[in-house]
Amino acid sequence: MSVRVRLSVGALLAGAILLTGLLAPWIAPYPQGHRDAARPLAPTGTSGHWLGTTEDGTDVLSALCHGAGVAAIVGLATVIVSVGAGTALGLVAGYTGGLVDVILMRLTEIFLAFPGFLLALLVVFAVGEPSLLAVVVALNLTGWAGFARLVRAQAMTLRDRDFVLASRALGASTPRLLFVHLLPNVLGPVLVQATFGVGNAILAEASLSYLGVGPEDATSWGALLEEGAVLFLKTPSLALLSGGALLVTIIGVNLVGDALRDRLDPRSL
């Protein structure tokens, strides 16, 4: 599959999920939290509930739409915070070197030593009644470290290039060197890793919800998948639909990341 095809297909799939999540309050048949207690576990094709209902009467189509919003928020918010923090620390460590580099990299290695998902699980579980914000914060505890190490390696290879030395000789300040000269040259690898990071964050949030410690103030595909797995013999469509939505999203995001990697790094072709 060519780079253009992968990028187009991935952007179409991921964009459709993102658009669905953003428009969920308007396109979902029912608002979040609405339950039809008179028709629990309604089969697909039921009037007013075309994809059926869950055990507590939640409309499955509405839940899938609102779940897309949760996936979009968690994926984008987690990556934005992780990229911002990791890129800033990586630039400072890679360009400055010396003791600053040692301290920042030892800190980074400490966070990388912890299994990210298990640490997030511990934090969310300790909260008691986790919210969407708590999940995003928990996923960011270790998410920034990978970006910091990546950017630090890129900055170390760039700090002795002629254009950086020339700017320094002309009196450019350190912030200008970092964010005007170095930052644009490290964005390619960061963008690729960030794309894969969106998929990882969505999958991590779904896993937390599947285990029963996901956000309690929002509908998650992971919670739907867990309920569908328990009730698979009664209503297999619930697990298949929620799992399918998660699968399509991850495939779409990974296709975009894979295509960007090949587009931005010709050596990988």
PyRosetta script that sets phi, psi and omega in degrees:
from pyrosetta import init, pose_from_sequence

init()
pose = pose_from_sequence("MSVRVRLSVGALLAGAILLTGLLAPWIAPYPQGHRDAARPLAPTGTSGHWLGTTEDGTDVLSALCHGAGVAAIVGLATVIVSVGAGTALGLVAGYTGGLVDVILMRLTEIFLAFPGFLLALLVVFAVGEPSLLAVVVALNLTGWAGFARLVRAQAMTLRDRDFVLASRALGASTPRLLFVHLLPNVLGPVLVQATFGVGNAILAEASLSYLGVGPEDATSWGALLEEGAVLFLKTPSLALLSGGALLVTIIGVNLVGDALRDRLDPRSL")
pose.set_psi(1, 127.8)
pose.set_omega(1, -176.7)
pose.set_phi(2, -69.2)
pose.set_psi(2, 163.4)
pose.set_omega(2, 180.0)
pose.set_phi(3, -60.5)
pose.set_psi(3, -43.1)
pose.set_omega(3, -177.6)
pose.set_phi(4, -64.0)
pose.set_psi(4, -41.0)
pose.set_omega(4, 180.0)
pose.set_phi(5, -66.5)
pose.set_psi(5, -44.7)
pose.set_omega(5, 179.1)
pose.set_phi(6, -61.3)
pose.set_psi(6, -43.2)
pose.set_omega(6, -179.7)
pose.set_phi(7, -65.2)
pose.set_psi(7, -40.5)
pose.set_omega(7, -178.5)
pose.set_phi(8, -68.0)
pose.set_psi(8, -47.4)
pose.set_omega(8, -178.8)
pose.set_phi(9, -65.0)
pose.set_psi(9, -45.2)
pose.set_omega(9, 179.9)
pose.set_phi(10, -63.0)
pose.set_psi(10, -43.6)
pose.set_omega(10, 179.1)
pose.set_phi(11, -65.2)
pose.set_psi(11, -35.4)
pose.set_omega(11, 178.6)
pose.set_phi(12, -65.8)
pose.set_psi(12, -46.3)
pose.set_omega(12, -179.0)
pose.set_phi(13, -66.7)
pose.set_psi(13, -50.5)
pose.set_omega(13, -178.5)
pose.set_phi(14, -66.4)
pose.set_psi(14, -38.6)
pose.set_omega(14, 179.3)
pose.set_phi(15, -65.1)
pose.set_psi(15, -37.5)
pose.set_omega(15, 178.9)
pose.set_phi(16, -63.7)
pose.set_psi(16, -41.3)
pose.set_omega(16, 178.8)
pose.set_phi(17, -66.4)
pose.set_psi(17, -44.7)
pose.set_omega(17, -179.9)
pose.set_phi(18, -62.0)
pose.set_psi(18, -43.8)
pose.set_omega(18, -179.7)
pose.set_phi(19, -64.9)
pose.set_psi(19, -40.4)
pose.set_omega(19, 177.4)
pose.set_phi(20, -61.2)
pose.set_psi(20, -43.1)
pose.set_omega(20, 179.4)
pose.set_phi(21, -64.4)
pose.set_psi(21, -41.3)
pose.set_omega(21, -179.3)
pose.set_phi(22, -67.4)
pose.set_psi(22, -35.8)
pose.set_omega(22, -176.8)
pose.set_phi(23, -95.1)
pose.set_psi(23, 4.1)
pose.set_omega(23, -175.9)
pose.set_phi(24, -53.1)
pose.set_psi(24, -42.5)
pose.set_omega(24, -179.8)
pose.set_phi(25, -60.2)
pose.set_psi(25, -21.6)
pose.set_omega(25, -177.0)
pose.set_phi(26, -105.5)
pose.set_psi(26, -28.9)
pose.set_omega(26, -176.1)
pose.set_phi(27, -100.0)
pose.set_psi(27, -18.5)
pose.set_omega(27, 178.5)
pose.set_phi(28, -68.3)
pose.set_psi(28, 137.8)
pose.set_omega(28, -179.3)
pose.set_phi(29, -59.3)
pose.set_psi(29, -32.5)
pose.set_omega(29, -178.1)
pose.set_phi(30, -132.9)
pose.set_psi(30, 150.6)
pose.set_omega(30, 178.5)
pose.set_phi(31, -69.0)
pose.set_psi(31, 161.1)
pose.set_omega(31, 179.9)
pose.set_phi(32, -63.9)
pose.set_psi(32, 133.9)
pose.set_omega(32, -179.2)
pose.set_phi(33, 94.0)
pose.set_psi(33, -9.6)
pose.set_omega(33, -179.7)
pose.set_phi(34, -71.6)
pose.set_psi(34, 137.4)
pose.set_omega(34, 179.6)
pose.set_phi(35, -134.6)
pose.set_psi(35, 137.7)
pose.set_omega(35, 175.1)
pose.set_phi(36, -103.1)
pose.set_psi(36, 86.3)
pose.set_omega(36, -174.4)
pose.set_phi(37, -62.0)
pose.set_psi(37, -20.4)
pose.set_omega(37, -178.2)
pose.set_phi(38, -78.4)
pose.set_psi(38, -15.8)
pose.set_omega(38, -177.1)
pose.set_phi(39, -133.5)
pose.set_psi(39, 67.2)
pose.set_omega(39, 175.0)
pose.set_phi(40, -73.9)
pose.set_psi(40, 146.3)
pose.set_omega(40, 178.9)
pose.set_phi(41, 52.3)
pose.set_psi(41, 40.1)
pose.set_omega(41, 175.6)
pose.set_phi(42, -66.5)
pose.set_psi(42, 138.2)
pose.set_omega(42, -179.3)
pose.set_phi(43, -72.0)
pose.set_psi(43, 164.8)
pose.set_omega(43, 176.1)
pose.set_phi(44, -62.2)
pose.set_psi(44, 145.5)
pose.set_omega(44, -178.5)
pose.set_phi(45, 91.5)
pose.set_psi(45, -3.3)
pose.set_omega(45, 178.6)
pose.set_phi(46, -66.9)
pose.set_psi(46, 136.8)
pose.set_omega(46, -179.9)
pose.set_phi(47, -59.0)
pose.set_psi(47, 126.3)
pose.set_omega(47, -178.2)
pose.set_phi(48, 87.5)
pose.set_psi(48, -15.1)
pose.set_omega(48, 178.3)
pose.set_phi(49, -139.6)
pose.set_psi(49, 76.3)
pose.set_omega(49, -169.8)
pose.set_phi(50, -65.8)
pose.set_psi(50, -24.3)
pose.set_omega(50, 176.5)
pose.set_phi(51, -107.7)
pose.set_psi(51, 12.7)
pose.set_omega(51, 178.2)
pose.set_phi(52, 87.0)
pose.set_psi(52, -173.0)
pose.set_omega(52, 178.9)
pose.set_phi(53, -131.7)
pose.set_psi(53, 164.2)
pose.set_omega(53, 177.1)
pose.set_phi(54, -85.8)
pose.set_psi(54, -174.4)
pose.set_omega(54, -176.4)
pose.set_phi(55, -65.4)
pose.set_psi(55, -27.7)
pose.set_omega(55, 179.2)
pose.set_phi(56, -98.4)
pose.set_psi(56, 10.0)
pose.set_omega(56, 175.6)
pose.set_phi(57, 89.8)
pose.set_psi(57, 10.3)
pose.set_omega(57, 177.4)
pose.set_phi(58, -72.5)
pose.set_psi(58, 132.5)
pose.set_omega(58, 178.5)
pose.set_phi(59, -67.2)
pose.set_psi(59, 124.7)
pose.set_omega(59, -174.5)
pose.set_phi(60, -65.9)
pose.set_psi(60, -42.5)
pose.set_omega(60, -179.8)
pose.set_phi(61, -60.9)
pose.set_psi(61, -43.4)
pose.set_omega(61, 178.0)
pose.set_phi(62, -63.8)
pose.set_psi(62, -41.9)
pose.set_omega(62, 179.5)
pose.set_phi(63, -62.9)
pose.set_psi(63, -39.3)
pose.set_omega(63, 177.8)
pose.set_phi(64, -64.5)
pose.set_psi(64, -40.9)
pose.set_omega(64, 179.0)
pose.set_phi(65, -64.7)
pose.set_psi(65, -47.2)
pose.set_omega(65, 179.1)
pose.set_phi(66, -67.7)
pose.set_psi(66, -32.5)
pose.set_omega(66, 176.4)
pose.set_phi(67, -64.8)
pose.set_psi(67, -32.8)
pose.set_omega(67, 175.6)
pose.set_phi(68, -62.7)
pose.set_psi(68, -36.9)
pose.set_omega(68, 176.7)
pose.set_phi(69, -64.5)
pose.set_psi(69, -41.6)
pose.set_omega(69, 177.6)
pose.set_phi(70, -62.7)
pose.set_psi(70, -44.8)
pose.set_omega(70, 179.4)
pose.set_phi(71, -60.3)
pose.set_psi(71, -43.6)
pose.set_omega(71, -179.4)
pose.set_phi(72, -65.2)
pose.set_psi(72, -44.5)
pose.set_omega(72, -178.7)
pose.set_phi(73, -64.0)
pose.set_psi(73, -48.2)
pose.set_omega(73, -178.3)
pose.set_phi(74, -64.1)
pose.set_psi(74, -47.5)
pose.set_omega(74, -178.1)
pose.set_phi(75, -61.4)
pose.set_psi(75, -49.7)
pose.set_omega(75, -176.5)
pose.set_phi(76, -72.3)
pose.set_psi(76, -44.9)
pose.set_omega(76, -178.1)
pose.set_phi(77, -64.1)
pose.set_psi(77, -42.1)
pose.set_omega(77, 180.0)
pose.set_phi(78, -62.1)
pose.set_psi(78, -45.9)
pose.set_omega(78, -177.0)
pose.set_phi(79, -70.1)
pose.set_psi(79, -39.4)
pose.set_omega(79, 179.8)
pose.set_phi(80, -60.2)
pose.set_psi(80, -46.8)
pose.set_omega(80, -179.8)
pose.set_phi(81, -66.9)
pose.set_psi(81, -45.1)
pose.set_omega(81, -178.4)
pose.set_phi(82, -64.2)
pose.set_psi(82, -42.1)
pose.set_omega(82, 178.9)
pose.set_phi(83, -64.9)
pose.set_psi(83, -44.1)
pose.set_omega(83, -179.5)
pose.set_phi(84, -61.4)
pose.set_psi(84, -50.3)
pose.set_omega(84, -178.2)
pose.set_phi(85, -68.8)
pose.set_psi(85, -46.4)
pose.set_omega(85, -177.9)
pose.set_phi(86, -65.4)
pose.set_psi(86, -39.5)
pose.set_omega(86, 179.8)
pose.set_phi(87, -66.7)
pose.set_psi(87, -43.8)
pose.set_omega(87, 179.7)
pose.set_phi(88, -61.5)
pose.set_psi(88, -47.9)
pose.set_omega(88, -179.3)
pose.set_phi(89, -67.1)
pose.set_psi(89, -39.2)
pose.set_omega(89, 179.6)
pose.set_phi(90, -65.2)
pose.set_psi(90, -40.0)
pose.set_omega(90, 177.8)
pose.set_phi(91, -63.2)
pose.set_psi(91, -46.6)
pose.set_omega(91, -179.5)
pose.set_phi(92, -62.2)
pose.set_psi(92, -45.8)
pose.set_omega(92, -178.2)
pose.set_phi(93, -65.6)
pose.set_psi(93, -46.2)
pose.set_omega(93, -176.8)
pose.set_phi(94, -69.0)
pose.set_psi(94, -37.2)
pose.set_omega(94, -178.0)
pose.set_phi(95, -81.0)
pose.set_psi(95, -40.9)
pose.set_omega(95, -175.6)
pose.set_phi(96, -74.8)
pose.set_psi(96, -46.0)
pose.set_omega(96, -178.1)
pose.set_phi(97, 69.3)
pose.set_psi(97, -165.0)
pose.set_omega(97, 176.3)
pose.set_phi(98, 62.3)
pose.set_psi(98, -144.3)
pose.set_omega(98, -175.8)
pose.set_phi(99, -64.7)
pose.set_psi(99, -37.9)
pose.set_omega(99, 178.9)
pose.set_phi(100, -60.0)
pose.set_psi(100, -44.4)
pose.set_omega(100, 179.3)
pose.set_phi(101, -62.9)
pose.set_psi(101, -43.0)
pose.set_omega(101, -179.1)
pose.set_phi(102, -62.0)
pose.set_psi(102, -47.2)
pose.set_omega(102, -178.3)
pose.set_phi(103, -63.1)
pose.set_psi(103, -47.8)
pose.set_omega(103, -177.8)
pose.set_phi(104, -66.0)
pose.set_psi(104, -38.6)
pose.set_omega(104, -179.2)
pose.set_phi(105, -73.6)
pose.set_psi(105, -33.4)
pose.set_omega(105, 175.6)
pose.set_phi(106, -66.2)
pose.set_psi(106, -39.1)
pose.set_omega(106, 176.5)
pose.set_phi(107, -63.2)
pose.set_psi(107, -42.2)
pose.set_omega(107, 178.5)
pose.set_phi(108, -62.5)
pose.set_psi(108, -42.6)
pose.set_omega(108, -179.0)
pose.set_phi(109, -66.5)
pose.set_psi(109, -32.5)
pose.set_omega(109, 177.3)
pose.set_phi(110, -62.0)
pose.set_psi(110, -46.0)
pose.set_omega(110, -179.3)
pose.set_phi(111, -70.8)
pose.set_psi(111, -33.8)
pose.set_omega(111, 177.5)
pose.set_phi(112, -69.8)
pose.set_psi(112, -23.5)
pose.set_omega(112, -179.6)
pose.set_phi(113, -70.9)
pose.set_psi(113, -25.3)
pose.set_omega(113, 179.2)
pose.set_phi(114, -81.1)
pose.set_psi(114, 134.5)
pose.set_omega(114, 171.2)
pose.set_phi(115, -61.7)
pose.set_psi(115, 116.2)
pose.set_omega(115, -171.9)
pose.set_phi(116, -56.9)
pose.set_psi(116, -45.5)
pose.set_omega(116, -176.8)
pose.set_phi(117, -67.3)
pose.set_psi(117, -40.4)
pose.set_omega(117, -179.2)
pose.set_phi(118, -66.4)
pose.set_psi(118, -37.4)
pose.set_omega(118, 177.4)
pose.set_phi(119, -66.6)
pose.set_psi(119, -42.0)
pose.set_omega(119, 177.3)
pose.set_phi(120, -63.0)
pose.set_psi(120, -41.1)
pose.set_omega(120, 178.2)
pose.set_phi(121, -60.9)
pose.set_psi(121, -42.3)
pose.set_omega(121, 179.9)
pose.set_phi(122, -64.5)
pose.set_psi(122, -44.1)
pose.set_omega(122, -177.8)
pose.set_phi(123, -65.6)
pose.set_psi(123, -47.5)
pose.set_omega(123, -178.3)
pose.set_phi(124, -64.8)
pose.set_psi(124, -39.5)
pose.set_omega(124, 178.8)
pose.set_phi(125, -64.7)
pose.set_psi(125, -36.6)
pose.set_omega(125, -178.9)
pose.set_phi(126, -69.5)
pose.set_psi(126, -25.6)
pose.set_omega(126, 179.9)
pose.set_phi(127, -64.6)
pose.set_psi(127, -32.7)
pose.set_omega(127, 179.2)
pose.set_phi(128, 96.6)
pose.set_psi(128, -67.8)
pose.set_omega(128, 177.4)
pose.set_phi(129, -121.2)
pose.set_psi(129, 80.8)
pose.set_omega(129, -172.0)
pose.set_phi(130, -66.0)
pose.set_psi(130, 142.4)
pose.set_omega(130, 175.3)
pose.set_phi(131, -105.8)
pose.set_psi(131, 176.1)
pose.set_omega(131, 177.7)
pose.set_phi(132, -61.4)
pose.set_psi(132, -38.6)
pose.set_omega(132, 178.3)
pose.set_phi(133, -63.4)
pose.set_psi(133, -41.4)
pose.set_omega(133, -179.7)
pose.set_phi(134, -63.0)
pose.set_psi(134, -38.2)
pose.set_omega(134, 178.5)
pose.set_phi(135, -64.9)
pose.set_psi(135, -44.9)
pose.set_omega(135, 179.6)
pose.set_phi(136, -62.1)
pose.set_psi(136, -43.8)
pose.set_omega(136, 178.9)
pose.set_phi(137, -62.4)
pose.set_psi(137, -43.0)
pose.set_omega(137, -179.2)
pose.set_phi(138, -63.0)
pose.set_psi(138, -40.7)
pose.set_omega(138, -179.6)
pose.set_phi(139, -70.6)
pose.set_psi(139, -24.3)
pose.set_omega(139, -180.0)
pose.set_phi(140, -82.9)
pose.set_psi(140, -11.2)
pose.set_omega(140, -177.5)
pose.set_phi(141, -58.2)
pose.set_psi(141, -37.0)
pose.set_omega(141, 178.4)
pose.set_phi(142, -116.1)
pose.set_psi(142, -11.5)
pose.set_omega(142, -175.3)
pose.set_phi(143, -62.5)
pose.set_psi(143, -31.9)
pose.set_omega(143, -177.6)
pose.set_phi(144, -70.3)
pose.set_psi(144, -26.0)
pose.set_omega(144, -170.6)
pose.set_phi(145, -63.9)
pose.set_psi(145, -40.7)
pose.set_omega(145, 179.4)
pose.set_phi(146, -63.4)
pose.set_psi(146, -38.6)
pose.set_omega(146, 178.1)
pose.set_phi(147, -68.5)
pose.set_psi(147, -38.0)
pose.set_omega(147, 179.4)
pose.set_phi(148, -62.0)
pose.set_psi(148, -44.3)
pose.set_omega(148, -179.5)
pose.set_phi(149, -67.0)
pose.set_psi(149, -40.3)
pose.set_omega(149, 178.7)
pose.set_phi(150, -62.9)
pose.set_psi(150, -48.7)
pose.set_omega(150, -177.8)
pose.set_phi(151, -67.2)
pose.set_psi(151, -37.0)
pose.set_omega(151, 178.8)
pose.set_phi(152, -60.3)
pose.set_psi(152, -43.0)
pose.set_omega(152, 178.6)
pose.set_phi(153, -64.1)
pose.set_psi(153, -40.8)
pose.set_omega(153, 178.0)
pose.set_phi(154, -65.6)
pose.set_psi(154, -42.9)
pose.set_omega(154, -178.4)
pose.set_phi(155, -64.7)
pose.set_psi(155, -35.6)
pose.set_omega(155, 179.6)
pose.set_phi(156, -64.9)
pose.set_psi(156, -33.7)
pose.set_omega(156, 179.3)
pose.set_phi(157, -78.6)
pose.set_psi(157, -19.4)
pose.set_omega(157, -175.9)
pose.set_phi(158, -98.2)
pose.set_psi(158, -22.1)
pose.set_omega(158, -170.3)
pose.set_phi(159, -66.3)
pose.set_psi(159, -21.2)
pose.set_omega(159, 179.4)
pose.set_phi(160, -105.3)
pose.set_psi(160, 10.9)
pose.set_omega(160, 176.4)
pose.set_phi(161, -70.7)
pose.set_psi(161, 157.8)
pose.set_omega(161, -175.0)
pose.set_phi(162, -60.0)
pose.set_psi(162, -39.7)
pose.set_omega(162, -176.0)
pose.set_phi(163, -68.5)
pose.set_psi(163, -29.9)
pose.set_omega(163, 176.5)
pose.set_phi(164, -74.7)
pose.set_psi(164, -43.7)
pose.set_omega(164, 179.0)
pose.set_phi(165, -63.1)
pose.set_psi(165, -38.6)
pose.set_omega(165, 179.4)
pose.set_phi(166, -65.7)
pose.set_psi(166, -42.8)
pose.set_omega(166, 179.1)
pose.set_phi(167, -64.8)
pose.set_psi(167, -38.9)
pose.set_omega(167, 178.3)
pose.set_phi(168, -65.5)
pose.set_psi(168, -40.3)
pose.set_omega(168, 179.1)
pose.set_phi(169, -64.7)
pose.set_psi(169, -29.5)
pose.set_omega(169, 178.8)
pose.set_phi(170, -82.1)
pose.set_psi(170, 0.6)
pose.set_omega(170, 174.5)
pose.set_phi(171, 95.5)
pose.set_psi(171, 16.3)
pose.set_omega(171, 179.6)
pose.set_phi(172, -64.4)
pose.set_psi(172, 137.5)
pose.set_omega(172, 179.6)
pose.set_phi(173, -72.9)
pose.set_psi(173, 163.2)
pose.set_omega(173, 179.9)
pose.set_phi(174, -61.0)
pose.set_psi(174, -46.0)
pose.set_omega(174, 176.8)
pose.set_phi(175, -57.6)
pose.set_psi(175, -38.6)
pose.set_omega(175, 179.3)
pose.set_phi(176, -66.9)
pose.set_psi(176, -41.7)
pose.set_omega(176, 177.8)
pose.set_phi(177, -61.7)
pose.set_psi(177, -40.5)
pose.set_omega(177, -176.6)
pose.set_phi(178, -70.4)
pose.set_psi(178, -48.8)
pose.set_omega(178, -168.2)
pose.set_phi(179, -100.5)
pose.set_psi(179, -12.8)
pose.set_omega(179, 177.6)
pose.set_phi(180, -103.7)
pose.set_psi(180, -38.4)
pose.set_omega(180, -175.5)
pose.set_phi(181, -101.1)
pose.set_psi(181, -41.4)
pose.set_omega(181, -177.3)
pose.set_phi(182, -85.4)
pose.set_psi(182, -45.2)
pose.set_omega(182, -174.2)
pose.set_phi(183, -55.2)
pose.set_psi(183, -48.0)
pose.set_omega(183, -179.5)
pose.set_phi(184, -60.0)
pose.set_psi(184, -26.1)
pose.set_omega(184, -177.4)
pose.set_phi(185, -86.4)
pose.set_psi(185, -7.6)
pose.set_omega(185, 177.0)
pose.set_phi(186, -109.2)
pose.set_psi(186, -1.6)
pose.set_omega(186, -174.7)
pose.set_phi(187, -68.5)
pose.set_psi(187, -29.7)
pose.set_omega(187, -179.0)
pose.set_phi(188, -58.1)
pose.set_psi(188, -60.8)
pose.set_omega(188, 177.7)
pose.set_phi(189, -59.5)
pose.set_psi(189, -35.8)
pose.set_omega(189, 179.7)
pose.set_phi(190, -65.1)
pose.set_psi(190, -41.8)
pose.set_omega(190, 179.7)
pose.set_phi(191, -61.9)
pose.set_psi(191, -41.5)
pose.set_omega(191, 179.1)
pose.set_phi(192, -63.6)
pose.set_psi(192, -48.6)
pose.set_omega(192, -179.4)
pose.set_phi(193, -65.6)
pose.set_psi(193, -34.6)
pose.set_omega(193, 179.2)
pose.set_phi(194, -64.2)
pose.set_psi(194, -37.5)
pose.set_omega(194, 179.1)
pose.set_phi(195, -62.3)
pose.set_psi(195, -46.8)
pose.set_omega(195, 176.5)
pose.set_phi(196, -65.6)
pose.set_psi(196, -31.8)
pose.set_omega(196, 179.4)
pose.set_phi(197, -64.2)
pose.set_psi(197, -32.9)
pose.set_omega(197, 176.8)
pose.set_phi(198, -60.5)
pose.set_psi(198, -47.7)
pose.set_omega(198, 178.9)
pose.set_phi(199, -62.2)
pose.set_psi(199, -41.0)
pose.set_omega(199, 179.5)
pose.set_phi(200, -64.5)
pose.set_psi(200, -39.2)
pose.set_omega(200, 179.8)
pose.set_phi(201, -67.1)
pose.set_psi(201, -41.6)
pose.set_omega(201, 178.6)
pose.set_phi(202, -62.4)
pose.set_psi(202, -43.9)
pose.set_omega(202, -180.0)
pose.set_phi(203, -66.3)
pose.set_psi(203, -38.1)
pose.set_omega(203, 179.4)
pose.set_phi(204, -65.8)
pose.set_psi(204, -42.8)
pose.set_omega(204, 178.8)
pose.set_phi(205, -64.0)
pose.set_psi(205, -41.5)
pose.set_omega(205, 178.4)
pose.set_phi(206, -63.2)
pose.set_psi(206, -37.1)
pose.set_omega(206, 178.5)
pose.set_phi(207, -66.5)
pose.set_psi(207, -41.5)
pose.set_omega(207, 177.3)
pose.set_phi(208, -61.9)
pose.set_psi(208, -43.6)
pose.set_omega(208, 179.7)
pose.set_phi(209, -67.4)
pose.set_psi(209, -36.2)
pose.set_omega(209, 177.8)
pose.set_phi(210, -61.7)
pose.set_psi(210, -34.6)
pose.set_omega(210, 179.9)
pose.set_phi(211, -83.6)
pose.set_psi(211, -2.0)
pose.set_omega(211, 176.4)
pose.set_phi(212, 89.4)
pose.set_psi(212, 12.7)
pose.set_omega(212, 179.9)
pose.set_phi(213, -121.8)
pose.set_psi(213, 25.4)
pose.set_omega(213, 177.7)
pose.set_phi(214, -82.5)
pose.set_psi(214, -176.3)
pose.set_omega(214, -178.4)
pose.set_phi(215, -63.3)
pose.set_psi(215, 131.7)
pose.set_omega(215, -179.7)
pose.set_phi(216, -91.9)
pose.set_psi(216, -5.7)
pose.set_omega(216, -179.8)
pose.set_phi(217, -102.1)
pose.set_psi(217, 14.2)
pose.set_omega(217, -178.5)
pose.set_phi(218, -155.1)
pose.set_psi(218, 158.1)
pose.set_omega(218, 178.3)
pose.set_phi(219, -88.4)
pose.set_psi(219, 128.3)
pose.set_omega(219, -177.2)
pose.set_phi(220, -118.0)
pose.set_psi(220, 144.6)
pose.set_omega(220, 175.0)
pose.set_phi(221, -61.8)
pose.set_psi(221, -32.9)
pose.set_omega(221, -179.8)
pose.set_phi(222, -64.4)
pose.set_psi(222, -40.2)
pose.set_omega(222, 177.6)
pose.set_phi(223, -66.5)
pose.set_psi(223, -39.2)
pose.set_omega(223, 176.6)
pose.set_phi(224, -64.4)
pose.set_psi(224, -40.0)
pose.set_omega(224, 179.2)
pose.set_phi(225, -65.1)
pose.set_psi(225, -39.8)
pose.set_omega(225, 178.5)
pose.set_phi(226, -63.4)
pose.set_psi(226, -44.3)
pose.set_omega(226, 178.8)
pose.set_phi(227, -65.8)
pose.set_psi(227, -39.6)
pose.set_omega(227, 178.6)
pose.set_phi(228, -65.2)
pose.set_psi(228, -34.0)
pose.set_omega(228, 178.6)
pose.set_phi(229, -67.7)
pose.set_psi(229, -39.2)
pose.set_omega(229, 179.3)
pose.set_phi(230, -68.0)
pose.set_psi(230, -38.1)
pose.set_omega(230, -175.8)
pose.set_phi(231, -104.1)
pose.set_psi(231, 26.5)
pose.set_omega(231, -172.6)
pose.set_phi(232, -59.4)
pose.set_psi(232, -38.9)
pose.set_omega(232, -178.4)
pose.set_phi(233, -69.9)
pose.set_psi(233, -27.9)
pose.set_omega(233, -180.0)
pose.set_phi(234, -85.4)
pose.set_psi(234, -42.3)
pose.set_omega(234, -177.4)
pose.set_phi(235, -145.0)
pose.set_psi(235, 81.3)
pose.set_omega(235, -177.7)
pose.set_phi(236, -64.4)
pose.set_psi(236, -21.8)
pose.set_omega(236, -176.7)
pose.set_phi(237, -63.3)
pose.set_psi(237, -31.2)
pose.set_omega(237, -177.5)
pose.set_phi(238, -63.7)
pose.set_psi(238, -47.4)
pose.set_omega(238, 178.9)
pose.set_phi(239, -68.2)
pose.set_psi(239, -40.0)
pose.set_omega(239, -178.0)
pose.set_phi(240, -67.0)
pose.set_psi(240, -40.4)
pose.set_omega(240, -178.2)
pose.set_phi(241, -71.1)
pose.set_psi(241, -46.6)
pose.set_omega(241, -179.7)
pose.set_phi(242, -68.5)
pose.set_psi(242, -42.3)
pose.set_omega(242, 176.6)
pose.set_phi(243, -65.3)
pose.set_psi(243, -37.6)
pose.set_omega(243, 178.0)
pose.set_phi(244, -65.3)
pose.set_psi(244, -40.9)
pose.set_omega(244, 177.8)
pose.set_phi(245, -62.0)
pose.set_psi(245, -42.0)
pose.set_omega(245, 178.9)
pose.set_phi(246, -65.8)
pose.set_psi(246, -42.0)
pose.set_omega(246, -179.1)
pose.set_phi(247, -64.2)
pose.set_psi(247, -46.0)
pose.set_omega(247, -179.1)
pose.set_phi(248, -62.0)
pose.set_psi(248, -40.5)
pose.set_omega(248, -179.7)
pose.set_phi(249, -64.2)
pose.set_psi(249, -47.3)
pose.set_omega(249, -179.1)
pose.set_phi(250, -63.6)
pose.set_psi(250, -42.0)
pose.set_omega(250, 178.6)
pose.set_phi(251, -62.0)
pose.set_psi(251, -45.0)
pose.set_omega(251, -179.3)
pose.set_phi(252, -61.1)
pose.set_psi(252, -47.3)
pose.set_omega(252, -179.1)
pose.set_phi(253, -64.8)
pose.set_psi(253, -42.3)
pose.set_omega(253, -179.4)
pose.set_phi(254, -68.0)
pose.set_psi(254, -34.0)
pose.set_omega(254, 175.2)
pose.set_phi(255, -63.3)
pose.set_psi(255, -41.5)
pose.set_omega(255, 177.2)
pose.set_phi(256, -62.3)
pose.set_psi(256, -46.9)
pose.set_omega(256, -179.9)
pose.set_phi(257, -62.9)
pose.set_psi(257, -41.7)
pose.set_omega(257, 179.8)
pose.set_phi(258, -64.4)
pose.set_psi(258, -42.0)
pose.set_omega(258, 179.3)
pose.set_phi(259, -67.1)
pose.set_psi(259, -41.4)
pose.set_omega(259, 178.6)
pose.set_phi(260, -64.3)
pose.set_psi(260, -38.1)
pose.set_omega(260, 178.6)
pose.set_phi(261, -60.7)
pose.set_psi(261, -44.7)
pose.set_omega(261, 179.1)
pose.set_phi(262, -70.7)
pose.set_psi(262, -35.3)
pose.set_omega(262, -179.3)
pose.set_phi(263, -69.5)
pose.set_psi(263, -39.5)
pose.set_omega(263, -176.0)
pose.set_phi(264, -87.6)
pose.set_psi(264, -15.4)
pose.set_omega(264, -180.0)
pose.set_phi(265, -129.2)
pose.set_psi(265, 90.5)
pose.set_omega(265, -178.1)
pose.set_phi(266, -58.5)
pose.set_psi(266, -23.1)
pose.set_omega(266, -179.3)
pose.set_phi(267, -66.4)
pose.set_psi(267, -19.5)
pose.set_omega(267, -178.7)
pose.set_phi(268, -85.7)
pose.set_psi(268, -5.1)
pose.set_omega(268, 179.4)
pose.set_phi(269, -71.6)
pose.dump_pdb("model.pdb")
